Amino acid sequence: MNGKDIVLNDDAGQLRGGLYQRQPWFATDARDPLPQASDVTNHSVVLHVGQHPDRVWHFWSPSPRATFPPGKLEGCTVTARVKISPGALLQIGMDYWRSPTIAYGTGGNNREAGASNWYFPSPEWQDATFTDIGGPQF
């Protein structure tokens, strides 16, 4: 904002989410609870995605929706520090809400800003990032 970075959410080791229908992809907003465990040592959340390979594991920040401060917005970036196990893939993206007071699904309030390329398994921690700054990132 005005040439300075501003953190809108910082929810290290916390998330919300659900298991969504895979076929057809995200057919409805109906979801089952997201099974998760805490890893206090690494300040992280563990998702055992192999327990439900037939579902889409979709998660988000548990913070309330942030409001942009006034000023010239350059763009947004989301980053998650992740360790991806064999057999899993990860994609990071972001949505925006046209109004913070209208619920999900009402009048197309929730819009997708975009999503990253896929991130692949690695025994090392990696930063998965998506940004809407500078156009498509390939």
Helices and strands as residue ranges (DSSP letters): E 16-21, E 32-33, E 37-39, E 44-46, G 49-51, E 55-60, E 77-82, E 93-97, E 110-115, E 126-131
